Amino acid sequence: MQRAALLDAARSLLSEGGTEALTFPALAERTGLARSSVYEYFRSRAAVVEELCEVDFPVWAADVSAAMQRAGSAEGKVEAYVRQQLALVGDRRHRAVVAISASELDAGAREKIRAAHGGLVAMIVEALAEMGHGEPRLAAMLLQGVVDAAVRRIELGAAEDPSVITEAAVSMALRGVSG
């Protein structure tokens, strides 16, 4: 339970203040633990980040996968893939992941993030192949680039409403991959 409370506190700190806010004193204060107790659960900030990735990325990926499974066509799956990822932007898990991605991480944590993103990209390859794309893996990586750009635009509080950004990303994805 303490470990889960520490991870929840880490999510909050990351989503509220970015990676600079994720400190062991702040974790201790949020959870009511002594600072030395935090070190019993995690050896470093990178260890906290790695565990957040292990816990939160699969949940996020499951949300995207479920949305895609509800779609009736390959085009619908592409649309669901884009829409669900952008819908998750407001979720604390997502804000924490964005903060983590921008931080200085050790090689292990960076590799876990890359692998998790690779898992997202792999989800859409089949739908792109069904649509007749000659290079579905490449198209999937480029599609994820569109999603990532839209996420950054929403996260930065762009002048456009998030729904406008989402519609533009869906439109670009469908026109770009149907080709």
N, C-alpha and C positions, 0 to 999 in steps of 0.2 A: 504494500500500500504506500509506503514511503517513496519507493522508486517511482510509482505512478504519480504521486503528488509532485515529486521533483520534475518529472517530465512535463506535467501540466503547467507548473510554474515556469519552466523553461519556454514552453510555447507562448505563454502570456508575455514573458519578458521579451522574447524575440519579436512577437507581433507588435508590441507596444513601442519598443525602443531599438530594435535591430540587434545586431550581434554585440554591440558595445554594452548593451543592457544585460547580457547573459554573463553574469559573474557569480562566483560561488557565494559571496556575501549576500547578493540579491536573492539567490535561490534559497539560502538559509532563512533570510527574512520572510520570504513569501510562504515558506512551508513551516516556519516556527522551529526549525532544526538549528542546532549549533553548526557553525561553519565547518568544524572538523567532521561532523556527521555527514555532510554532503560528500566529503572525500571518501567516505566509506562506500558510497554508492558509485561514484564516478571519479576516475583518476585525473580528468582534465575536462575543459570545455569541449574539446574535440570528441571525447567519449560521450558527452551528453548529446552532441550533434549526431554522432553515429547512431545512437540508440533512437533518437527522434526519427531519423531516416528509416531505421528498421521497423519502427512502429507505425509511422504516419504515411509513408509512401504506399504501402500495400492497401491501406484504407482508401486513400485517394484513388489509386489505380482501380480498386474494386468499384468505386462510384462511377468512374469513367466506363469501365467494362459493363456494368449493369445498364447504363444508359445506352450503350451501343447494342446490347443484346435486345433491348426493347424496340430497336429500329427494324423496319421491315425490309430495307434494301441496302445495298452497298453505299449509295449516296446518303441514305438516312444514317448509316453508321458513321460516315465522315462528319456529317452535321452534328450528331450526338457527341462525337469525340471532341469537337471544337467547343460546342455549347457547354458540355459538362465541365471541361477544364476551366472555362471562363466563369462558370457559375460558382466554382470553388474558390475564386479569388478572394471573396469576403470571409471565407472560413479561416478560423485561427490556425488550423493545421497548415493551410496554404501560406498564410502570411509568415508563419515560422519557417517554412521551407524556402520561401523567397529570401528571407533574411539569412538563412543558413547558406544558401547558394551564393550570396554576395560576400560571405565572410572569408577570412583567411583560415583555411582548413588544412589538416594534414592529408597526406596522400590517401590514406584509408577512407576517410570521410568523403573526399572528392570522388573516389572510385564508387562508393555506395550511391552517391547522388547520380553519377553517370549511369550506373547499372539500372537504377530506378527509372531514369528518363528513358533509357533504352527499352525497358519493359513497356512504357507507354507507347513508344514508337512502334514496337512490335505488334501491339494490339490492332493497329490500323492497316498494316501491310496487306493482310488478306482482303480487306474491303477494297483497297486500291487495286489489287490484282483482279478482283471480280469486276471492277470498272474498266478493265482492259489496259491499265497503265503498264507500259513496257518496263519500267524501272520502279516497281512498287516500294522497295526499301528506300531508295533515294527520295521518291515522292513523299514517303512517310516522314523522313527527316526534315525535308523542306516544309511540309505541312506543320510539323511541330515548331519549326521556326516562326511560322505565321502565328501560331498559338502563343508562343513565348513573347513575341513582339506585342501581341494584344494584351497579354498579362501585364507586361511592363507598362504599357500605356494606361491600363486601368489602375495599376498600383501607384503610378505617379500622379494620379488625380488629374488626368488630361482634361482639356476643355470639353471634349465630347462625353456624353453620358455613356456609362458602361454598356447599356443596351445597344447604342449606336456602334460602339467598338465591336461588340459581339456580332451584330448583323454584318458588319463590314468583313470581319474575319471569316464568318461562315460563307459569305458570298465569294470571297477571294479563294477560300479552300475548295469550294465546289467548282468554280470556274477553272481554277488552276489545275485540278486533278482530273477533270473530265475530258480535257483536252485536245 
